[in-house]
Amino acid sequence: MRTILTAAALVAVFGLAACSPAEQADAKADAQTTADKIAAETKEAANTVATETKDFANSPEVKQAGAEIKEAAKEAGTAVKEGAKDATVEAKQAIHDATAPTPADKARQDAK
């Protein structure tokens, strides 16, 4: 954007050099009017975007979506916690089963 404005300013300066003082004044006034208009439109567009973004963020739909995401995350956390508990119980049972003496081992132990 700055490059375009700089180029436009240079064209205006070189163009003004070939004009009479009255034409230069008119051209300068036109350029200033155009620059003011562009600045005002840019500011208005920025304000519009800011307002629309704020309205979007505060909309009931977005707030509802946020609440649903929060609830889903809570449910996922609960499911993971319960799954970890179950996995722990199963792992302990598997370790016990793998290390516990078999009935034949127990009988041999008792016979000694």
ChimeraX commands (.cxc) that place a marker at each C-alpha (Angstrom):
marker #1 position 0.00,0.00,0.00 radius 0.5
marker #1 position 2.81,2.41,0.87 radius 0.5
marker #1 position 4.55,1.63,-2.40 radius 0.5
marker #1 position 1.45,2.53,-4.38 radius 0.5
marker #1 position 0.99,5.76,-2.45 radius 0.5
marker #1 position 4.68,6.63,-2.83 radius 0.5
marker #1 position 4.54,5.97,-6.56 radius 0.5
marker #1 position 1.39,8.07,-6.87 radius 0.5
marker #1 position 3.06,10.89,-4.95 radius 0.5
marker #1 position 6.13,10.76,-7.21 radius 0.5
marker #1 position 3.97,10.83,-10.33 radius 0.5
marker #1 position 2.10,13.79,-8.88 radius 0.5
marker #1 position 5.34,15.63,-8.05 radius 0.5
marker #1 position 6.82,15.07,-11.51 radius 0.5
marker #1 position 3.52,15.96,-13.13 radius 0.5
marker #1 position 3.26,19.13,-11.09 radius 0.5
marker #1 position 6.69,20.24,-12.18 radius 0.5
marker #1 position 5.39,20.69,-15.73 radius 0.5
marker #1 position 2.27,22.62,-14.65 radius 0.5
marker #1 position 1.60,26.26,-13.88 radius 0.5
marker #1 position 1.38,27.33,-10.22 radius 0.5
marker #1 position -2.43,27.41,-10.41 radius 0.5
marker #1 position -2.56,23.91,-11.90 radius 0.5
marker #1 position -0.09,22.73,-9.28 radius 0.5
marker #1 position -2.28,24.11,-6.49 radius 0.5
marker #1 position -5.36,22.45,-7.98 radius 0.5
marker #1 position -3.54,19.14,-8.37 radius 0.5
marker #1 position -2.20,19.37,-4.83 radius 0.5
marker #1 position -5.70,20.06,-3.49 radius 0.5
marker #1 position -7.11,17.13,-5.51 radius 0.5
marker #1 position -4.37,14.83,-4.22 radius 0.5
marker #1 position -5.02,15.90,-0.63 radius 0.5
marker #1 position -8.77,15.39,-1.07 radius 0.5
marker #1 position -8.16,11.93,-2.51 radius 0.5
marker #1 position -5.76,11.03,0.31 radius 0.5
marker #1 position -8.27,12.22,2.92 radius 0.5
marker #1 position -11.03,10.21,1.24 radius 0.5
marker #1 position -8.87,7.06,1.17 radius 0.5
marker #1 position -7.92,7.52,4.83 radius 0.5
marker #1 position -11.57,7.98,5.84 radius 0.5
marker #1 position -12.68,4.92,3.87 radius 0.5
marker #1 position -9.85,2.83,5.34 radius 0.5
marker #1 position -10.76,3.91,8.85 radius 0.5
marker #1 position -14.43,3.16,8.21 radius 0.5
marker #1 position -13.57,-0.29,6.84 radius 0.5
marker #1 position -11.37,-1.04,9.86 radius 0.5
marker #1 position -14.14,0.02,12.22 radius 0.5
marker #1 position -16.64,-2.14,10.34 radius 0.5
marker #1 position -14.36,-5.17,10.56 radius 0.5
marker #1 position -13.75,-4.56,14.27 radius 0.5
marker #1 position -17.47,-4.23,14.97 radius 0.5
marker #1 position -18.37,-7.32,12.96 radius 0.5
marker #1 position -15.63,-9.34,14.65 radius 0.5
marker #1 position -16.85,-8.26,18.08 radius 0.5
marker #1 position -20.45,-9.03,17.13 radius 0.5
marker #1 position -19.40,-12.46,15.87 radius 0.5
marker #1 position -17.44,-13.24,19.02 radius 0.5
marker #1 position -20.37,-12.21,21.20 radius 0.5
marker #1 position -23.03,-13.96,19.13 radius 0.5
marker #1 position -25.16,-16.59,20.86 radius 0.5
marker #1 position -24.14,-19.19,18.28 radius 0.5
marker #1 position -20.43,-18.76,19.01 radius 0.5
marker #1 position -21.03,-18.79,22.75 radius 0.5
marker #1 position -23.13,-21.95,22.39 radius 0.5
marker #1 position -20.40,-23.60,20.31 radius 0.5
marker #1 position -17.84,-22.67,22.98 radius 0.5
marker #1 position -20.02,-24.18,25.70 radius 0.5
marker #1 position -20.46,-27.36,23.65 radius 0.5
marker #1 position -16.72,-27.65,23.10 radius 0.5
marker #1 position -16.12,-27.20,26.81 radius 0.5
marker #1 position -18.67,-29.89,27.66 radius 0.5
marker #1 position -17.22,-32.27,25.07 radius 0.5
marker #1 position -13.73,-31.75,26.49 radius 0.5
marker #1 position -15.03,-32.47,29.99 radius 0.5
marker #1 position -16.72,-35.65,28.81 radius 0.5
marker #1 position -13.57,-36.72,26.94 radius 0.5
marker #1 position -11.50,-36.14,30.07 radius 0.5
marker #1 position -13.88,-38.26,32.12 radius 0.5
marker #1 position -13.80,-41.03,29.52 radius 0.5
marker #1 position -9.99,-40.99,29.44 radius 0.5
marker #1 position -9.83,-41.10,33.24 radius 0.5
marker #1 position -12.22,-44.04,33.39 radius 0.5
marker #1 position -10.36,-45.80,30.59 radius 0.5
marker #1 position -7.07,-45.35,32.42 radius 0.5
marker #1 position -8.62,-46.76,35.60 radius 0.5
marker #1 position -9.89,-49.81,33.73 radius 0.5
marker #1 position -6.52,-50.29,32.02 radius 0.5
marker #1 position -4.76,-50.10,35.39 radius 0.5
marker #1 position -7.05,-52.73,36.90 radius 0.5
marker #1 position -6.58,-54.99,33.87 radius 0.5
marker #1 position -2.80,-54.51,33.93 radius 0.5
marker #1 position -2.64,-55.38,37.64 radius 0.5
marker #1 position -4.73,-58.49,37.02 radius 0.5
marker #1 position -2.51,-59.50,34.10 radius 0.5
marker #1 position 0.62,-59.04,36.22 radius 0.5
marker #1 position -0.94,-61.06,39.02 radius 0.5
marker #1 position -1.98,-63.82,36.62 radius 0.5
marker #1 position 1.48,-63.91,35.05 radius 0.5
marker #1 position 3.36,-64.06,38.33 radius 0.5
marker #1 position 0.99,-66.13,40.49 radius 0.5
marker #1 position 1.95,-69.76,40.93 radius 0.5
marker #1 position -0.06,-72.28,38.96 radius 0.5
marker #1 position -1.96,-74.96,40.89 radius 0.5
marker #1 position 0.73,-77.48,39.92 radius 0.5
marker #1 position 3.44,-75.14,41.24 radius 0.5
marker #1 position 1.47,-74.68,44.42 radius 0.5
marker #1 position 1.06,-78.43,44.90 radius 0.5
marker #1 position 4.80,-78.98,44.44 radius 0.5
marker #1 position 5.50,-76.17,46.92 radius 0.5
marker #1 position 3.14,-77.71,49.49 radius 0.5
marker #1 position 4.70,-81.18,48.98 radius 0.5
marker #1 position 8.11,-79.96,49.98 radius 0.5
marker link #1:1,2 radius 0.2
marker link #1:2,3 radius 0.2
marker link #1:3,4 radius 0.2
marker link #1:4,5 radius 0.2
marker link #1:5,6 radius 0.2
marker link #1:6,7 radius 0.2
marker link #1:7,8 radius 0.2
marker link #1:8,9 radius 0.2
marker link #1:9,10 radius 0.2
marker link #1:10,11 radius 0.2
marker link #1:11,12 radius 0.2
marker link #1:12,13 radius 0.2
marker link #1:13,14 radius 0.2
marker link #1:14,15 radius 0.2
marker link #1:15,16 radius 0.2
marker link #1:16,17 radius 0.2
marker link #1:17,18 radius 0.2
marker link #1:18,19 radius 0.2
marker link #1:19,20 radius 0.2
marker link #1:20,21 radius 0.2
marker link #1:21,22 radius 0.2
marker link #1:22,23 radius 0.2
marker link #1:23,24 radius 0.2
marker link #1:24,25 radius 0.2
marker link #1:25,26 radius 0.2
marker link #1:26,27 radius 0.2
marker link #1:27,28 radius 0.2
marker link #1:28,29 radius 0.2
marker link #1:29,30 radius 0.2
marker link #1:30,31 radius 0.2
marker link #1:31,32 radius 0.2
marker link #1:32,33 radius 0.2
marker link #1:33,34 radius 0.2
marker link #1:34,35 radius 0.2
marker link #1:35,36 radius 0.2
marker link #1:36,37 radius 0.2
marker link #1:37,38 radius 0.2
marker link #1:38,39 radius 0.2
marker link #1:39,40 radius 0.2
marker link #1:40,41 radius 0.2
marker link #1:41,42 radius 0.2
marker link #1:42,43 radius 0.2
marker link #1:43,44 radius 0.2
marker link #1:44,45 radius 0.2
marker link #1:45,46 radius 0.2
marker link #1:46,47 radius 0.2
marker link #1:47,48 radius 0.2
marker link #1:48,49 radius 0.2
marker link #1:49,50 radius 0.2
marker link #1:50,51 radius 0.2
marker link #1:51,52 radius 0.2
marker link #1:52,53 radius 0.2
marker link #1:53,54 radius 0.2
marker link #1:54,55 radius 0.2
marker link #1:55,56 radius 0.2
marker link #1:56,57 radius 0.2
marker link #1:57,58 radius 0.2
marker link #1:58,59 radius 0.2
marker link #1:59,60 radius 0.2
marker link #1:60,61 radius 0.2
marker link #1:61,62 radius 0.2
marker link #1:62,63 radius 0.2
marker link #1:63,64 radius 0.2
marker link #1:64,65 radius 0.2
marker link #1:65,66 radius 0.2
marker link #1:66,67 radius 0.2
marker link #1:67,68 radius 0.2
marker link #1:68,69 radius 0.2
marker link #1:69,70 radius 0.2
marker link #1:70,71 radius 0.2
marker link #1:71,72 radius 0.2
marker link #1:72,73 radius 0.2
marker link #1:73,74 radius 0.2
marker link #1:74,75 radius 0.2
marker link #1:75,76 radius 0.2
marker link #1:76,77 radius 0.2
marker link #1:77,78 radius 0.2
marker link #1:78,79 radius 0.2
marker link #1:79,80 radius 0.2
marker link #1:80,81 radius 0.2
marker link #1:81,82 radius 0.2
marker link #1:82,83 radius 0.2
marker link #1:83,84 radius 0.2
marker link #1:84,85 radius 0.2
marker link #1:85,86 radius 0.2
marker link #1:86,87 radius 0.2
marker link #1:87,88 radius 0.2
marker link #1:88,89 radius 0.2
marker link #1:89,90 radius 0.2
marker link #1:90,91 radius 0.2
marker link #1:91,92 radius 0.2
marker link #1:92,93 radius 0.2
marker link #1:93,94 radius 0.2
marker link #1:94,95 radius 0.2
marker link #1:95,96 radius 0.2
marker link #1:96,97 radius 0.2
marker link #1:97,98 radius 0.2
marker link #1:98,99 radius 0.2
marker link #1:99,100 radius 0.2
marker link #1:100,101 radius 0.2
marker link #1:101,102 radius 0.2
marker link #1:102,103 radius 0.2
marker link #1:103,104 radius 0.2
marker link #1:104,105 radius 0.2
marker link #1:105,106 radius 0.2
marker link #1:106,107 radius 0.2
marker link #1:107,108 radius 0.2
marker link #1:108,109 radius 0.2
marker link #1:109,110 radius 0.2
marker link #1:110,111 radius 0.2
marker link #1:111,112 radius 0.2
view
